[in-house]
Amino acid sequence: MFPSPQINYQKKGANHGCGLGAYKIIGGWDKTHRSQVFSCTAGGNMIKTRWTIDGSGSTYIWGFMEDGFQEGMTREECEEFVTRAITLATSTDSS
């Protein structure tokens, strides 16, 4: 079960009234729907997208994502693609 995408909205009084400032990415793969990715905003929206990235390393891999993403990838292809994306982002991001 997915964590609620509205947790940020529901906890807006947390952090001494500053709320939560997390953007979440929820993704998975199953035999029926194949790969699915949702971008969850700080305001509690859950938006289905072809792919999404966030975080300080995301700007470094935008072109990699645009060029490398393919509809209908197998689970193994998805796992390899995500591993390469995270590796690239973390190796180029000084944060």
C-alpha atoms as one frame of an Amber mdcrd trajectory, in Angstrom:
protein
   0.000   0.000   0.000   1.265   3.459  -0.899   1.926   5.938   1.885  -0.664
   8.688   1.688   0.400  11.349  -0.817  -1.460  13.845   1.368   0.765  13.279
   4.391   2.462  16.632   3.755  -0.889  18.411   3.783  -2.128  16.496   6.812
   1.042  17.378   8.725   1.180  21.045   7.677   1.410  22.075  11.343   4.507
  19.924  11.924   8.016  21.299  12.230   6.998  24.227  14.453   4.300  25.271
  12.003   6.530  25.128   8.929   5.005  21.842   7.816   6.710  19.107   5.884
   8.680  20.084   2.822   9.117  16.711   1.208   8.326  15.840  -2.359   7.889
  12.132  -2.820   8.270   9.795  -5.734   6.226   6.627  -5.608   6.967   3.996
  -8.196   6.637   0.340  -8.826   6.205  -2.436 -11.323   3.694  -5.253 -11.586
   2.601  -7.661 -14.304  -0.753  -5.941 -14.851   0.220  -2.256 -14.989   3.956
  -2.701 -15.641   5.904   0.370 -14.543   4.087   3.190 -12.770   5.467   6.413
 -11.342   3.705   9.082  -9.314   5.032  12.489  -8.331   3.691  13.580  -4.939
   3.897  17.299  -4.274   4.225  19.054  -0.944   0.591  20.112  -1.261  -0.625
  16.524  -1.301  -1.216  15.978  -5.017  -0.387  12.585  -6.517   0.239  12.876
 -10.248   0.886   9.906 -12.520   3.762  10.667 -14.872   5.857   8.811 -17.423
   8.879   9.484 -15.208   9.859  12.028 -12.591  12.942  13.174 -10.735  13.524
  15.400  -7.742  16.251  16.354  -5.348  19.525  18.180  -5.650  21.002  15.702
  -8.150  17.997  15.722 -10.440  19.102  18.679 -12.528  22.258  16.806 -13.488
  20.379  13.853 -14.998  17.466  15.521 -16.804  18.928  14.781 -20.244  19.759
  11.210 -19.254  16.136  10.670 -18.238  14.711  12.277 -21.388  16.994  10.252
 -23.625  16.942   6.911 -21.809  13.358   6.436 -20.680  11.347   3.996 -22.799
   7.711   3.016 -22.439   7.105  -0.668 -21.750  10.400  -1.539 -20.090  10.600
  -4.853 -18.284  11.128  -4.911 -14.536  14.798  -5.695 -15.045  15.195  -2.827
 -17.519  13.443  -0.467 -15.064  15.697  -1.513 -12.207  18.823  -1.059 -14.329
  17.658   2.339 -15.590  16.841   3.623 -12.091  20.140   2.312 -10.714  22.062
   4.092 -13.483  20.089   7.317 -12.917  20.683   7.341  -9.154  24.365   6.479
  -9.609  24.810   9.280 -12.126  22.937  11.823  -9.999  24.858  11.019  -6.826
  28.233  10.975  -8.593  27.739  14.450 -10.091  25.930  16.168  -7.218  28.246
  17.773  -4.672  25.454  17.891  -2.067
